[in-house]
Amino acid sequence: MRNKNILFWGLLGSGVLFVLLLIIIGNILTIGDNIAEIHPYLSYAFYGVTVLLLFFLIVRPLLSVFTLPEIKAGQFLDDDMSDPGSKAARKVAKQLIGQGQLDLAEKNELNRLLKSGQDPSEALGRIFDGRLDRMDDIVHRHAKQVFISTALSQNGRLDAVLVLMINFRMMKELVRNYGYRPTYGQLIKTYTKVLAAALIADGIEDAQLAEIFPQISRGFLGVIPGLGTLSSSILQGTGNAFLTLRVGYITKGYYAMAGQGLSRRQLRVSANKSAIKKLSLIVRESLLVFPREAQRKAKEVLKFV
């Protein structure tokens, strides 16, 4: 059953990736053809830079996540592993030290426990709890980036690339923060959700959300001077930020429940609740810098006019 579930998500993710690649590659070729009219070598340079950007911003973060060891953090918390000098706990501690993701104080404490032959389970528990707390800040920060970027871009194709890039970077930071990755099955599901979020971001530009939700655009957005005409863009950014929050909290849920029974429904419900609860804060904080970012972007555009 587990293999069938992984196969389903793998096929679904592959299908969504194929559609996204068609969209992205099609736009790259279109831009390249336009540049080629100026000079062929300019188009070659554009293709080369594009390939490098896709590798460093999308492919490399993906590979860095899948090459980390699978999380086994829950095993040293089991009752039968609670004996002093637990092999499982010592193995996890050595792996964490070797990966270089520890603070100096954490590294010194684990080294001291290992050298003295003491059980590092309690220290590991504190370290992993601290990593979970840091995840909220990481998810929060990247959701704000998605909101501001996609609200300002005004281009569905660019929104898709931005959502993909920022979510991949968020996943990399979440995983490296913890030092371990979820299972391959969980990663495949999560990245499928990231790809789906990018595909939604591509289509949300044409959805005319301000017309679909007129009461919202005339409500809390309409009372803010100067934002009435930007309501559609802000709603698009809000939708993309929600999807990013959901992906982040699902990933955090995999870590929080590592080594324990995992209810997919409970995980989805919890992630949705957390995303909805955090969304209003993301929007409020983003709107504080949104006018400044919009002004900066307008100045950059005027340079080329």
N, C-alpha and C positions, 0 to 999 in steps of 0.2 A: 504493500500500500504506500509506503514511504517513497519507494523508487518511482511509482506511478505519479505521485504528487510532484516530485522533483521534475519528472519528465514533462508533466503538464506545464509547470511554470517555466521550464526551459524552452519549450516550444512556443509558449505565449510570449516570453521575453524575446525570443529570436524573431518572431513575427513583428513585434512592435519595433525592434531594432532595425529590421529590414525597411519598414515604412519610413522610419526616421532618417535612415541613411539615404533613401531615395530623395527625401525632401532636402536634406542638407547638401548632398552631392549635386542635385539638380540646381540649387541656388549657387553653389560654388562654380559650376560650369557656366552658368549664365553670367556671373560676374567676370569670370575669366575670359569669356568671349568678348564682353564689352571692353575689357582692358586690352585684349589683343588688337582691337581696332586702333589703339594708340601705338602699341609696339608689341610684337610677339614675345619678346624677351621679358617684358613686364608681366605678361600673363604667366610665363614659366616661373618667374620669381614669386608671383602671387600663389600659384599652386604649391610651390615648395614651402613657403611660409605657412600656408594653410595646413599642410600635412604635419609640419613640426608642431603647430599649435594644437592640432587634434591629438597628437601623440602625448605632448606634455600636459595638456589640460584635461584629457579624457582617458586615453589608453593607459598612461603611466600611473595615475591614481588608482585605476581599476586593478592593475597588476600588483601594485604595492599592497592592496587589501587581500587579494587571493593568495599571496605568497606567505602571509603571516601564519603562525601555528593556530590550530583550532582551539577555541576557549575550552579549558578544563577546570575553570575556577571553582565550579560548584562541588568538585569531587572531594576537596579537602575539608569541606564543611559537613560531610556525611558522618554519621555516628561511628561507623566502623573505621573511619580514617582519623579519628580524634586522638590516637595514641601518640605520645611524644616521639618526635623524629619521624613522623609520617612520611613515607616515601613520596606519596603524591604531592604533599605540600612542599617538600624540599625540591622536587622536580620543577614545580611551578615557580618557586622562588628563584631557582637558578636560571630558568628561562627569562624571567623578568629582568634579572640583573644583566644577562647577556644581551638583551634587546636594547638596553640603554634608554628606556622610557621612564626611568624612576627619578624622583628628586634625590638630591644628595643624601638627605636625612633618611629617606626610605631605603636607599641602597645600603647605607651604613648599617641600618638596623637589621636588614635581612642578612647581610654578610656576617654580622655579629652572631645572629641566631644560628646560622649554618655552621660557623666555625666552632661554636660551643655545643653543637649537637642538639639544640633545643628545637621544639616544634614551632615552625613559623606560621602556623595556621591563623592565629589571632592577628598577627601583623599583616598578613595577606588580606584578611577580611577588611581591615581598616583601609588598606591601600585601594582595594577594589571598590569599596563604598565611596571613597573620595573620587575615584574615576567616574563613578555614576553621577555624582554631583556635578562634575565638570561638564558632563554631556549636555546638561540643560543650557549652559552658556554657549556651547558650540552650536547647538541646534538653533537657539535664539538668534545668534549672530548671522548665521547663514540664511535664516528665514527673512531677516531684514534686508540682506543683500538681494535676495530674490525679489522681494516686494519692490524695492527701489529700482532695481535694474529693469524688471519687466514692465513696471508702471511708466518708466521713462522711454523705453525702446520704441514703442508704437509700431512694432513689426513682429508678426507672429513667428516668422522663421527665426528671427534673432532671439525672440523669447524662448523658443525651444532649445536653442544652443545654450543660452544663458542658464536656463533651469537645469539642463543636463550637466553643464560644467560646474555650477555651484553645488549641485547635489552630489556629484562625484567627489568634489573636494570636501564636502561635509562628511561623506562616508569615510573617506580616507582619514580625516582628522579624528572622527569618532573611534575608528578601529585602532589607530595608532595611539590614541589617548589611553585605550584600555590595554594595549599590548597583545591582544589576541583577537582573532576574527570569530564571528559566529560560524555555524556549520555551512558547508557549501550550499545545502538546500535553502537555508535561511538567507544566505547572500543572494542566491538566484532570485528568490521571491522579492527581496528588497530592491535589487537593481531592476527587476521587471517593473516594480512600482515607480522607480525613478524614471525609467524610459516612458512609462505611461504618462507620468506627470509632464514630461517634455512634450509628448504628443498632444496632450490637452492644452499645454501652453501655446502650441502652434495654432490650434483651432479656436482658442478662447478670444483671439483678436477679432475674429469675425462674428462672435456671438452677440455683440452689442449688448453687454450686460446692463448698461444704463437703461436700455429700453425694456429688458426682461425684468429688472428690479427697479422700476422708477421710484417706488416709495423709498428705497435706500438712497438712490442718487439725489433725491430731493430732500432726504431726511438729514442724517448726521453729516453727509458731505455737503449738502446745500447750504448749511448754516455757516460754513467756513468761507470767508471772502476769497474769491478768486479760484475756488476749487469746483465750482459748479460745472464748468466745461471740462474739467479733468476727471469727472466722476467715473466715466467708463474705464479710463486708464487705472484709476485707483482700485476699482473693483477687480480688474484683471490682476493687478499686483496682489490683491488680497487673496484671490483664488489660488494663485501660484504659491504664495507664502503658506497657505493652509496645507497644500500638498507636500511642501517641503517639511513643515512641522510634523506632519503625519509620518513621513518616511523616517525622520529623525527619532521620533518617539517609539516607533516600531522597532528600530534598531536598538534603542536603549532597552526596550522590553526584552529583547533576546538576551542581553547581557544580565539584566536583573534576574531573569528566571533561569540562568544557566545551571545545568545540573539538576533541574527540577522538572516536573511535569508541565508541559506548555499547552495551554488552551488557546488555540488560534483566535477563537471568537472573543475571549476575554482580552487578549492582546490587542485586537483591532478596536474593541470598545474603549479600552483604556487609552490607546493612542489617539483615537478620535476626540475623547473628552479632554485630554491634555492639549491637543492641538487647538480645539475650540476655545479653551480657557486662556491659552497664551496668545491667540490670534489678535484679540483687541489690543493687547499691550504692544504687539509687533506693529500694528497699524498706527497706533498713537505715536510711538517712538519714531517710526519711519516718516510720518507726516511732518515731524519737527525738522527733519533734514531734507525733506522732499523739495520744498521751494528753493533751498540753497543748491541742491543738486540740479534742479531744473534750470536755474539761472546759470550755473556753470556750464551745463550742456548747451544752452542757447548761445553762450559766448563762444564755445568751441565751434559750433555750426557757423556762426557769423564770420569766423576767420576765413572760411572757404567761400564765402559769398562775394 
